[in-house]
Every structure is written in structure tokens, then in C-alpha cells.
């Protein structure tokens, strides 16, 4: 898994893009096609952010399970 600093930078960058797209949807959309495109981008970024959070959680849970297994094997 990526180190915490890298994950934080990726998360920050995704959140910045989400803010930009949200502002564009609120203030800069001229056509329905632009709106649909921006909404698609927004949904993709939010899904990516959620996947990143899920992977972090799985990694943390996996580390805990590995440590428990080692303790049981080596009493």
C-alpha cells in the first residue's frame, strides 16, 4: 500500500478537483451536455475517493489481523 503521505496528497488532489467541478456545475454550465459531462466526472472522482478510503481501511484491518495471527503462532 502507499505510504500515508502519498495517500494524503492523492486525496487532497481529488478533493480539489471535486471542488472545481462542483463550482463549474454551479456557475459555468451552459448546456445540458456540459452538465451531464461534469456530473459524470464528479461521480467518477467521488467513487475513486471512496475506493481509496476502502483500500486504506482494508489495509489497516489486514495489518491488525496479521499481527493477531503472529501473536497466536508465537505465544
N, CA, C and O atoms as CSV, one atom per row, in Angstrom:
chain,resi,resn,atom,element,x,y,z
A,1,UNK,N,N,0.847,-1.186,0.000
A,1,UNK,CA,C,0.000,0.000,0.000
A,1,UNK,C,C,0.882,1.235,0.000
A,1,UNK,O,O,2.050,1.181,0.387
A,2,UNK,N,N,0.328,2.314,-0.425
A,2,UNK,CA,C,1.049,3.580,-0.460
A,2,UNK,C,C,1.274,4.115,0.942
A,2,UNK,O,O,0.520,3.819,1.869
A,3,UNK,N,N,2.319,4.902,1.075
A,3,UNK,CA,C,2.573,5.494,2.385
A,3,UNK,C,C,1.524,6.567,2.685
A,3,UNK,O,O,0.909,7.095,1.758
A,4,UNK,N,N,1.312,6.895,3.936
A,4,UNK,CA,C,0.258,7.849,4.325
A,4,UNK,C,C,0.406,9.225,3.670
A,4,UNK,O,O,-0.595,9.870,3.355
A,5,UNK,N,N,1.642,9.677,3.466
A,5,UNK,CA,C,1.853,10.982,2.837
A,5,UNK,C,C,1.329,10.986,1.400
A,5,UNK,O,O,0.681,11.942,0.975
A,6,UNK,N,N,1.608,9.931,0.667
A,6,UNK,CA,C,1.149,9.837,-0.721
A,6,UNK,C,C,-0.368,9.758,-0.784
A,6,UNK,O,O,-0.990,10.409,-1.624
A,7,UNK,N,N,-0.961,8.974,0.088
A,7,UNK,CA,C,-2.417,8.854,0.132
A,7,UNK,C,C,-3.046,10.211,0.440
A,7,UNK,O,O,-4.049,10.586,-0.166
A,8,UNK,N,N,-2.458,10.940,1.375
A,8,UNK,CA,C,-2.990,12.262,1.729
A,8,UNK,C,C,-2.899,13.216,0.550
A,8,UNK,O,O,-3.824,13.995,0.320
A,9,UNK,N,N,-1.811,13.173,-0.200
A,9,UNK,CA,C,-1.664,14.051,-1.366
A,9,UNK,C,C,-2.657,13.696,-2.459
A,9,UNK,O,O,-3.239,14.582,-3.085
A,10,UNK,N,N,-2.853,12.409,-2.692
A,10,UNK,CA,C,-3.822,11.977,-3.706
A,10,UNK,C,C,-5.224,12.402,-3.290
A,10,UNK,O,O,-5.988,12.923,-4.102
A,11,UNK,N,N,-5.559,12.177,-2.026
A,11,UNK,CA,C,-6.878,12.558,-1.510
A,11,UNK,C,C,-7.096,14.060,-1.627
A,11,UNK,O,O,-8.176,14.504,-2.019
A,12,UNK,N,N,-6.082,14.836,-1.292
A,12,UNK,CA,C,-6.184,16.292,-1.391
A,12,UNK,C,C,-6.425,16.709,-2.835
A,12,UNK,O,O,-7.256,17.577,-3.103
A,13,UNK,N,N,-5.709,16.100,-3.755
A,13,UNK,CA,C,-5.848,16.439,-5.181
A,13,UNK,C,C,-7.240,16.086,-5.695
A,13,UNK,O,O,-7.837,16.856,-6.448
A,14,UNK,N,N,-7.758,14.930,-5.294
A,14,UNK,CA,C,-9.106,14.533,-5.701
A,14,UNK,C,C,-10.130,15.517,-5.149
A,14,UNK,O,O,-11.045,15.924,-5.864
A,15,UNK,N,N,-9.983,15.906,-3.872
A,15,UNK,CA,C,-10.921,16.865,-3.276
A,15,UNK,C,C,-10.864,18.224,-3.961
A,15,UNK,O,O,-11.889,18.890,-4.106
A,16,UNK,N,N,-9.672,18.640,-4.384
A,16,UNK,CA,C,-9.550,19.897,-5.127
A,16,UNK,C,C,-10.308,19.821,-6.449
A,16,UNK,O,O,-11.009,20.759,-6.827
A,17,UNK,N,N,-10.161,18.698,-7.147
A,17,UNK,CA,C,-10.857,18.522,-8.419
A,17,UNK,C,C,-12.375,18.484,-8.213
A,17,UNK,O,O,-13.130,19.039,-9.012
A,18,UNK,N,N,-12.810,17.829,-7.141
A,18,UNK,CA,C,-14.248,17.791,-6.835
A,18,UNK,C,C,-14.776,19.198,-6.605
A,18,UNK,O,O,-15.856,19.539,-7.087
A,19,UNK,N,N,-14.032,20.018,-5.876
A,19,UNK,CA,C,-14.453,21.404,-5.632
A,19,UNK,C,C,-14.540,22.187,-6.936
A,19,UNK,O,O,-15.510,22.911,-7.163
A,20,UNK,N,N,-13.529,22.045,-7.797
A,20,UNK,CA,C,-13.539,22.753,-9.074
A,20,UNK,C,C,-14.739,22.351,-9.936
A,20,UNK,O,O,-15.399,23.205,-10.528
A,21,UNK,N,N,-15.010,21.069,-10.000
A,21,UNK,CA,C,-16.132,20.591,-10.807
A,21,UNK,C,C,-17.455,21.056,-10.219
A,21,UNK,O,O,-18.363,21.445,-10.955
A,22,UNK,N,N,-17.567,21.018,-8.897
A,22,UNK,CA,C,-18.791,21.487,-8.243
A,22,UNK,C,C,-19.026,22.962,-8.536
A,22,UNK,O,O,-20.148,23.366,-8.842
A,23,UNK,N,N,-17.974,23.766,-8.445
A,23,UNK,CA,C,-18.102,25.194,-8.779
A,23,UNK,C,C,-18.497,25.380,-10.233
A,23,UNK,O,O,-19.313,26.244,-10.554
A,24,UNK,N,N,-17.919,24.571,-11.112
A,24,UNK,CA,C,-18.255,24.663,-12.538
A,24,UNK,C,C,-19.722,24.309,-12.764
A,24,UNK,O,O,-20.405,24.963,-13.553
A,25,UNK,N,N,-20.207,23.278,-12.078
A,25,UNK,CA,C,-21.611,22.889,-12.221
A,25,UNK,C,C,-22.521,24.021,-11.748
A,25,UNK,O,O,-23.547,24.298,-12.370
A,26,UNK,N,N,-22.148,24.668,-10.658
A,26,UNK,CA,C,-22.992,25.732,-10.097
A,26,UNK,C,C,-22.961,27.019,-10.912
A,26,UNK,O,O,-23.963,27.730,-10.988
A,27,UNK,N,N,-21.808,27.324,-11.527
A,27,UNK,CA,C,-21.666,28.647,-12.127
A,27,UNK,C,C,-21.286,28.667,-13.609
A,27,UNK,O,O,-21.417,29.711,-14.248
A,28,UNK,N,N,-20.821,27.555,-14.176
A,28,UNK,CA,C,-20.269,27.651,-15.518
A,28,UNK,C,C,-20.861,26.738,-16.565
A,28,UNK,O,O,-20.321,26.649,-17.667
A,29,UNK,N,N,-21.948,26.057,-16.263
A,29,UNK,CA,C,-22.521,25.127,-17.226
A,29,UNK,C,C,-23.488,25.877,-18.141
A,29,UNK,O,O,-24.391,26.579,-17.685
A,30,UNK,N,N,-23.268,25.705,-19.459
A,30,UNK,CA,C,-24.123,26.379,-20.434
A,30,UNK,C,C,-25.117,25.440,-21.100
A,30,UNK,O,O,-26.195,25.869,-21.510
A,31,UNK,N,N,-24.768,24.175,-21.211
A,31,UNK,CA,C,-25.645,23.232,-21.898
A,31,UNK,C,C,-25.886,22.008,-21.027
A,31,UNK,O,O,-25.179,21.757,-20.051
A,32,UNK,N,N,-26.899,21.266,-21.411
A,32,UNK,CA,C,-27.219,20.033,-20.702
A,32,UNK,C,C,-26.077,19.032,-20.863
A,32,UNK,O,O,-25.782,18.280,-19.934
A,33,UNK,N,N,-25.436,19.014,-22.024
A,33,UNK,CA,C,-24.324,18.094,-22.261
A,33,UNK,C,C,-23.160,18.391,-21.321
A,33,UNK,O,O,-22.537,17.471,-20.790
A,34,UNK,N,N,-22.867,19.673,-21.116
A,34,UNK,CA,C,-21.800,20.048,-20.184
A,34,UNK,C,C,-22.156,19.621,-18.759
A,34,UNK,O,O,-21.301,19.157,-18.005
A,35,UNK,N,N,-23.405,19.782,-18.413
A,35,UNK,CA,C,-23.864,19.378,-17.087
A,35,UNK,C,C,-23.700,17.875,-16.898
A,35,UNK,O,O,-23.187,17.425,-15.874
A,36,UNK,N,N,-24.138,17.101,-17.888
A,36,UNK,CA,C,-24.028,15.646,-17.796
A,36,UNK,C,C,-22.565,15.218,-17.713
A,36,UNK,O,O,-22.220,14.339,-16.924
A,37,UNK,N,N,-21.717,15.825,-18.510
A,37,UNK,CA,C,-20.298,15.504,-18.506
A,37,UNK,C,C,-19.671,15.816,-17.144
A,37,UNK,O,O,-18.923,15.007,-16.597
A,38,UNK,N,N,-19.983,16.990,-16.608
A,38,UNK,CA,C,-19.430,17.393,-15.312
A,38,UNK,C,C,-19.931,16.493,-14.200
A,38,UNK,O,O,-19.173,16.145,-13.295
A,39,UNK,N,N,-21.196,16.112,-14.255
A,39,UNK,CA,C,-21.742,15.206,-13.247
A,39,UNK,C,C,-21.061,13.841,-13.325
A,39,UNK,O,O,-20.806,13.215,-12.297
A,40,UNK,N,N,-20.768,13.381,-14.536
A,40,UNK,CA,C,-20.066,12.114,-14.705
A,40,UNK,C,C,-18.667,12.167,-14.109
A,40,UNK,O,O,-18.238,11.234,-13.430
A,41,UNK,N,N,-17.959,13.262,-14.365
A,41,UNK,CA,C,-16.626,13.436,-13.789
A,41,UNK,C,C,-16.694,13.469,-12.265
A,41,UNK,O,O,-15.874,12.857,-11.580
A,42,UNK,N,N,-17.676,14.188,-11.753
A,42,UNK,CA,C,-17.846,14.294,-10.305
A,42,UNK,C,C,-18.126,12.919,-9.685
A,42,UNK,O,O,-17.543,12.569,-8.659
A,43,UNK,N,N,-19.001,12.160,-10.298
A,43,UNK,CA,C,-19.303,10.821,-9.789
A,43,UNK,C,C,-18.070,9.920,-9.821
A,43,UNK,O,O,-17.836,9.152,-8.888
A,44,UNK,N,N,-17.284,10.014,-10.890
A,44,UNK,CA,C,-16.079,9.187,-11.001
A,44,UNK,C,C,-15.067,9.546,-9.921
A,44,UNK,O,O,-14.464,8.658,-9.320
A,45,UNK,N,N,-14.875,10.839,-9.667
A,45,UNK,CA,C,-13.928,11.253,-8.632
A,45,UNK,C,C,-14.394,10.839,-7.246
A,45,UNK,O,O,-13.588,10.417,-6.417
A,46,UNK,N,N,-15.689,10.958,-6.992
A,46,UNK,CA,C,-16.211,10.545,-5.692
A,46,UNK,C,C,-16.081,9.035,-5.506
A,46,UNK,O,O,-15.795,8.570,-4.402
A,47,UNK,N,N,-16.287,8.269,-6.570
A,47,UNK,CA,C,-16.106,6.819,-6.486
A,47,UNK,C,C,-14.640,6.481,-6.237
A,47,UNK,O,O,-14.333,5.586,-5.449
A,48,UNK,N,N,-13.743,7.188,-6.902
A,48,UNK,CA,C,-12.312,6.976,-6.705
A,48,UNK,C,C,-11.909,7.280,-5.265
A,48,UNK,O,O,-11.140,6.533,-4.659
A,49,UNK,N,N,-12.422,8.363,-4.727
A,49,UNK,CA,C,-12.138,8.732,-3.344
A,49,UNK,C,C,-12.648,7.664,-2.379
A,49,UNK,O,O,-11.961,7.315,-1.418
A,50,UNK,N,N,-13.838,7.151,-2.629
A,50,UNK,CA,C,-14.397,6.105,-1.771
A,50,UNK,C,C,-13.570,4.823,-1.874
A,50,UNK,O,O,-13.328,4.163,-0.863
A,51,UNK,N,N,-13.137,4.467,-3.080
A,51,UNK,CA,C,-12.300,3.280,-3.255
A,51,UNK,C,C,-10.983,3.425,-2.500
A,51,UNK,O,O,-10.502,2.472,-1.886
A,52,UNK,N,N,-10.413,4.605,-2.549
A,52,UNK,CA,C,-9.165,4.855,-1.837
A,52,UNK,C,C,-9.361,4.689,-0.328
A,52,UNK,O,O,-8.523,4.093,0.348
A,53,UNK,N,N,-10.463,5.216,0.193
A,53,UNK,CA,C,-10.760,5.070,1.617
A,53,UNK,C,C,-10.987,3.603,1.985
A,53,UNK,O,O,-10.537,3.148,3.036
A,54,UNK,N,N,-11.685,2.863,1.118
A,54,UNK,CA,C,-11.934,1.445,1.376
A,54,UNK,C,C,-10.629,0.658,1.387
A,54,UNK,O,O,-10.437,-0.215,2.234
A,55,UNK,N,N,-9.733,0.959,0.454
A,55,UNK,CA,C,-8.452,0.269,0.414
A,55,UNK,C,C,-7.617,0.562,1.658
A,55,UNK,O,O,-6.942,-0.322,2.186
A,56,UNK,N,N,-7.669,1.809,2.120
A,56,UNK,CA,C,-6.958,2.153,3.353
A,56,UNK,C,C,-7.514,1.356,4.525
A,56,UNK,O,O,-6.756,0.828,5.339
A,57,UNK,N,N,-8.834,1.270,4.610
A,57,UNK,CA,C,-9.468,0.535,5.704
A,57,UNK,C,C,-9.100,-0.937,5.631
A,57,UNK,O,O,-8.781,-1.544,6.654
A,58,UNK,N,N,-9.140,-1.523,4.433
A,58,UNK,CA,C,-8.767,-2.927,4.278
A,58,UNK,C,C,-7.314,-3.147,4.684
A,58,UNK,O,O,-6.981,-4.159,5.302
A,59,UNK,N,N,-6.456,-2.201,4.337
A,59,UNK,CA,C,-5.044,-2.329,4.688
A,59,UNK,C,C,-4.852,-2.278,6.198
A,59,UNK,O,O,-4.077,-3.056,6.754
A,60,UNK,N,N,-5.552,-1.369,6.858
A,60,UNK,CA,C,-5.447,-1.258,8.319
A,60,UNK,C,C,-6.005,-2.515,8.978
A,60,UNK,O,O,-5.389,-3.064,9.891
A,61,UNK,N,N,-7.174,-2.975,8.518
A,61,UNK,CA,C,-7.762,-4.192,9.083
A,61,UNK,C,C,-6.867,-5.391,8.815
A,61,UNK,O,O,-6.721,-6.253,9.682
A,62,UNK,N,N,-6.276,-5.463,7.653
A,62,UNK,CA,C,-5.385,-6.563,7.308
A,62,UNK,C,C,-4.151,-6.577,8.183
A,62,UNK,O,O,-3.689,-7.643,8.590
A,63,UNK,N,N,-3.608,-5.398,8.479
A,63,UNK,CA,C,-2.445,-5.313,9.366
A,63,UNK,C,C,-2.786,-5.824,10.757
A,63,UNK,O,O,-1.989,-6.536,11.367
A,64,UNK,N,N,-3.951,-5.471,11.259
A,64,UNK,CA,C,-4.367,-5.929,12.583
A,64,UNK,C,C,-4.515,-7.444,12.602
A,64,UNK,O,O,-4.082,-8.096,13.552
A,65,UNK,N,N,-5.124,-8.014,11.559
A,65,UNK,CA,C,-5.315,-9.457,11.504
A,65,UNK,C,C,-3.971,-10.170,11.416
A,65,UNK,O,O,-3.781,-11.215,12.039
A,66,UNK,N,N,-3.032,-9.611,10.641
A,66,UNK,CA,C,-1.709,-10.214,10.536
A,66,UNK,C,C,-1.007,-10.218,11.889
A,66,UNK,O,O,-0.368,-11.206,12.252
A,67,UNK,N,N,-1.121,-9.130,12.633
A,67,UNK,CA,C,-0.480,-9.052,13.940
A,67,UNK,C,C,-1.095,-10.055,14.918
A,67,UNK,O,O,-0.377,-10.669,15.707
A,68,UNK,N,N,-2.412,-10.223,14.871
A,68,UNK,CA,C,-3.065,-11.187,15.751
A,68,UNK,C,C,-2.607,-12.600,15.409
A,68,UNK,O,O,-2.357,-13.420,16.293
A,69,UNK,N,N,-2.502,-12.865,14.119
A,69,UNK,CA,C,-2.075,-14.205,13.691
A,69,UNK,C,C,-0.671,-14.481,14.176
A,69,UNK,O,O,-0.389,-15.592,14.626
A,70,UNK,N,N,0.214,-13.515,14.099
A,70,UNK,CA,C,1.578,-13.710,14.553
A,70,UNK,C,C,1.605,-13.966,16.060
A,70,UNK,O,O,2.366,-14.816,16.522
A,71,UNK,N,N,0.804,-13.259,16.821
A,71,UNK,CA,C,0.791,-13.449,18.267
A,71,UNK,C,C,0.316,-14.849,18.629
A,71,UNK,O,O,0.829,-15.459,19.567
A,72,UNK,N,N,-0.648,-15.351,17.898
A,72,UNK,CA,C,-1.162,-16.689,18.180
A,72,UNK,C,C,-0.100,-17.735,17.835
A,72,UNK,O,O,0.088,-18.695,18.582
A,73,UNK,N,N,0.581,-17.560,16.731
A,73,UNK,CA,C,1.596,-18.527,16.303
A,73,UNK,C,C,2.794,-18.517,17.229
A,73,UNK,O,O,3.393,-19.564,17.478
A,74,UNK,N,N,3.155,-17.344,17.748
A,74,UNK,CA,C,4.335,-17.212,18.598
A,74,UNK,C,C,3.923,-16.787,20.004
A,74,UNK,O,O,4.056,-15.615,20.357
A,75,UNK,N,N,3.426,-17.723,20.807
A,75,UNK,CA,C,2.956,-17.321,22.138
A,75,UNK,C,C,4.061,-16.898,23.071
A,75,UNK,O,O,3.797,-16.537,24.218
